[in-house]
Amino acid sequence: MDDEKLEKTIEFILSNQAQFTVDIQLLQESNKDAEKRLSVLERATVNLYNSLTETNKNTSAVADKVDLVADKVDKLADKVDKLADSQKETDERLNALILMAEKFFSGENGDSENKN
């Protein structure tokens, strides 16, 4: 191999080595940026997981309270139904009493006519 060819080959190798060095430095910088972004994503994922876990706990607690409230509403509805039935019976008895009083005071029962 002549000197000129050897020199060109060495120059080519050095040029490529220099380019490889630059490329490796760029990759290292890019890797550092990627690690930072990955770290941010990891923190966000952990925060999201913690929030989701807390939300699930709260949702379960709320569901339990909703069940308790639903039971109380059902019991209250039953009591209102019983009260309505009782009120209907009271109205019927009161109407009967009013009717009897009206008959008594109007003299329709026959006894008050004989006394006059």
VENTA-V215689 format. One record per residue. N is the residue number from 1. RES is the residue in one small letter. OMEGA is omega as a letter, one per 30 degrees, with the letter a starting at -180 (* if undefined). Layout:
n = [N | N]
res = [RES | RES]
omega = [OMEGA | OMEGA]
This chain:
n = [1 | 2 | 3 | 4 | 5 | 6 | 7 | 8 | 9 | 10 | 11 | 12 | 13 | 14 | 15 | 16 | 17 | 18 | 19 | 20 | 21 | 22 | 23 | 24 | 25 | 26 | 27 | 28 | 29 | 30 | 31 | 32 | 33 | 34 | 35 | 36 | 37 | 38 | 39 | 40 | 41 | 42 | 43 | 44 | 45 | 46 | 47 | 48 | 49 | 50 | 51 | 52 | 53 | 54 | 55 | 56 | 57 | 58 | 59 | 60 | 61 | 62 | 63 | 64 | 65 | 66 | 67 | 68 | 69 | 70 | 71 | 72 | 73 | 74 | 75 | 76 | 77 | 78 | 79 | 80 | 81 | 82 | 83 | 84 | 85 | 86 | 87 | 88 | 89 | 90 | 91 | 92 | 93 | 94 | 95 | 96 | 97 | 98 | 99 | 100 | 101 | 102 | 103 | 104 | 105 | 106 | 107 | 108 | 109 | 110 | 111 | 112 | 113 | 114 | 115 | 116]
res = [m | d | d | e | k | l | e | k | t | i | e | f | i | l | s | n | q | a | q | f | t | v | d | i | q | l | l | q | e | s | n | k | d | a | e | k | r | l | s | v | l | e | r | a | t | v | n | l | y | n | s | l | t | e | t | n | k | n | t | s | a | v | a | d | k | v | d | l | v | a | d | k | v | d | k | l | a | d | k | v | d | k | l | a | d | s | q | k | e | t | d | e | r | l | n | a | l | i | l | m | a | e | k | f | f | s | g | e | n | g | d | s | e | n | k | n]
omega = [a | a | a | l | l | l | l | l | l | l | l | a | l | l | l | l | l | l | l | l | l | a | l | l | l | l | l | l | l | l | l | l | l | l | l | l | l | l | l | l | l | l | l | l | l | l | l | l | a | l | a | l | l | l | l | l | a | l | l | l | l | l | l | l | l | l | l | l | l | l | l | l | l | l | l | l | l | l | l | l | l | l | l | l | l | l | l | l | l | l | a | a | l | l | l | l | l | l | l | l | l | l | a | a | l | l | a | a | l | a | a | l | a | a | l | *]
